[in-house]
Amino acid sequence: MLAGLRWGMREVVLVLAAIIAVDLFAGWSYLGSYFGYFRIPVEGVGLSFQEILAQGMQSILLPLTVIVVAAGAPRRKLRPAALAVGAYLVFLAFVALFNHWASLGTVIVQLSASVAIAGVVFMLRSGYGRRPIERLIMGAIVVLLLISIPVATGTLEAAQLAGKKSTTLRVVTTSPALPGGTASAGGLLSNGLYSYNNFVLLRETETRYWLFRIGDNYAYSLPKSEVVYIRY
């Protein structure tokens, strides 16, 4: 898409602005998909600009680096470059899984999109895209992949969290603010406090906790003023 441009300060600024816009869109799409899975309005969880930017970069960093690696391949030596890209992706996937930076589903989504994007870049390097319409078509495919990655990743990670069977989270409140804190369920303490052990923490803001009850279909908003103890 950028072939034939005369690179100057204006073009560099435009490209950087486009990358930042894609980053913000990816971050907002991921967070919107993640919290939307639990029926939580993303506007109500107190997201900051820095969080959106960081999440967007985390969502699209791997595909963007693949574009850089694949674009540096010589036109007549694409096979070694393809092997190098494959080794690069396998290495990053191993590091992400070994250090628990991302779940298996997230890694699979990003690897699949990265392979597709690398294939598009190799097609451009091999000669396809000489005409402007061809470059626009390939660019549109890349953009579509970049904006679909955070949506798929956010939905997948939310589904995995919702499917948990156990949790270490324990919350004690001064009132029955959440379901399951009755005497018959072992939640009502002798001193009038209510204990809950079947929730997972989705989000913590300055004034409240957003919790999801295991086996339920809804999220709950708990004011911090009612919490006397919480163990993560």
ZAMARGU-4260 file (C-alpha; in steps of 0.2 Angstrom, whole numbers, plus 5000, padded with zeros to 4 digits):
<rodrens>
0) 5000/5000/5000 | 5015/5012/5003 | 5024/5007/4988 | 5029/5022/4977 | 5027/5035/4991
5) 5041/5049/4993 | 5045/5047/5011 | 5046/5063/5020 | 5041/5070/5037 | 5023/5071/5032
10) 5022/5053/5026 | 5031/5046/5042 | 5018/5056/5053 | 5004/5049/5043 | 5010/5031/5045
15) 5013/5033/5063 | 4996/5040/5065 | 4988/5026/5056 | 4998/5013/5067 | 4992/5022/5083
20) 4974/5022/5076 | 4975/5003/5073 | 4982/5001/5090 | 4968/5010/5099 | 4955/5002/5089
25) 4963/4985/5093 | 4963/4988/5111 | 4946/4995/5112 | 4939/4980/5101 | 4948/4967/5113
30) 4942/4975/5129 | 4924/4978/5122 | 4923/4960/5116 | 4930/4953/5133 | 4919/4963/5144
35) 4904/4962/5132 | 4905/4943/5134 | 4900/4946/5152 | 4887/4959/5147 | 4897/4973/5155
40) 4897/4990/5146 | 4915/4993/5143 | 4912/5012/5146 | 4908/5008/5165 | 4924/4999/5170
45) 4935/5014/5170 | 4947/5010/5156 | 4962/5022/5154 | 4970/5028/5137 | 4986/5019/5143
50) 4977/5003/5146 | 4968/5003/5129 | 4985/5007/5120 | 4994/4993/5129 | 4981/4980/5126
55) 4980/4985/5108 | 4999/4983/5106 | 4998/4966/5114 | 4985/4961/5102 | 4993/4966/5086
60) 5012/4966/5090 | 5015/4949/5084 | 5007/4951/5067 | 5015/4968/5065 | 5032/4961/5068
65) 5029/4947/5056 | 5025/4960/5043 | 5042/4968/5046 | 5051/4951/5046 | 5043/4945/5030
70) 5045/4962/5021 | 5064/4961/5023 | 5065/4945/5012 | 5074/4946/4995 | 5062/4944/4981
75) 5071/4929/4974 | 5074/4920/4991 | 5057/4919/4999 | 5059/4901/5004 | 5073/4904/5017
80) 5063/4919/5023 | 5047/4909/5025 | 5057/4896/5035 | 5064/4911/5046 | 5046/4918/5049
85) 5040/4900/5054 | 5055/4898/5066 | 5051/4916/5073 | 5033/4912/5076 | 5037/4895/5084
90) 5049/4903/5095 | 5037/4917/5101 | 5023/4905/5103 | 5035/4894/5115 | 5040/4909/5125
95) 5022/4916/5127 | 5016/4899/5133 | 5031/4895/5144 | 5030/4911/5153 | 5011/4911/5153
100) 5010/4928/5144 | 4995/4922/5134 | 4983/4907/5134 | 4984/4893/5121 | 4969/4899/5112
105) 4976/4917/5111 | 4992/4910/5104 | 4983/4900/5091 | 4973/4915/5085 | 4988/4926/5083
110) 4999/4913/5075 | 4985/4909/5062 | 4983/4928/5058 | 5002/4930/5057 | 5004/4916/5045
115) 4990/4923/5034 | 4998/4941/5035 | 5015/4934/5031 | 5008/4925/5016 | 5001/4941/5010
120) 5018/4950/5012 | 5026/4936/5002 | 5014/4938/4988 | 5018/4956/4987 | 5037/4953/4987
125) 5035/4939/4974 | 5027/4952/4961 | 5009/4952/4965 | 5002/4970/4968 | 5011/4979/4954
130) 4994/4988/4950 | 4987/5000/4963 | 4971/4990/4964 | 4980/4974/4969 | 4990/4983/4983
135) 4973/4990/4990 | 4965/4972/4990 | 4980/4965/4999 | 4981/4979/5011 | 4962/4978/5014
140) 4965/4959/5019 | 4979/4964/5031 | 4969/4977/5039 | 4954/4965/5041 | 4965/4953/5049
145) 4972/4965/5061 | 4955/4971/5067 | 4948/4954/5068 | 4962/4947/5079 | 4958/4957/5095
150) 4939/4953/5093 | 4943/4934/5092 | 4956/4935/5106 | 4945/4945/5118 | 4930/4933/5115
155) 4941/4918/5117 | 4949/4923/5133 | 4933/4928/5141 | 4925/4911/5136 | 4940/4902/5144
160) 4938/4912/5160 | 4919/4909/5161 | 4922/4891/5159 | 4933/4889/5175 | 4928/4877/5188
165) 4937/4883/5203 | 4944/4899/5210 | 4955/4905/5224 | 4946/4921/5226 | 4937/4924/5243
170) 4927/4939/5246 | 4919/4944/5263 | 4906/4958/5264 | 4895/4966/5277 | 4879/4963/5268
175) 4872/4949/5256 | 4877/4959/5241 | 4880/4944/5230 | 4871/4928/5227 | 4877/4912/5236
180) 4880/4920/5253 | 4867/4912/5263 | 4868/4901/5279 | 4863/4886/5270 | 4877/4888/5257
185) 4890/4891/5272 | 4892/4910/5267 | 4884/4918/5282 | 4896/4920/5296 | 4892/4921/5315
190) 4898/4939/5316 | 4885/4944/5302 | 4898/4944/5288 | 4895/4936/5271 | 4908/4925/5263
195) 4909/4920/5244 | 4921/4908/5236 | 4913/4904/5219 | 4918/4920/5210 | 4931/4926/5198
200) 4938/4944/5197 | 4935/4952/5180 | 4940/4970/5184 | 4944/4981/5199 | 4942/5000/5199
205) 4944/5013/5212 | 4926/5011/5219 | 4921/4993/5214 | 4924/4975/5209 | 4917/4967/5194
210) 4914/4948/5198 | 4908/4933/5188 | 4900/4919/5197 | 4906/4902/5191 | 4892/4892/5183
215) 4882/4908/5180 | 4878/4919/5165 | 4880/4936/5173 | 4893/4948/5181 | 4890/4957/5197
220) 4896/4974/5202 | 4902/4975/5220 | 4905/4992/5229 | 4922/4992/5238 | 4913/5000/5253
225) 4904/4984/5257 | 4920/4973/5256 | 4929/4970/5272 | 4941/4956/5266 | 4946/4950/5249
230) 4959/4936/5244 | 4964/4935/5226
</rodrens>
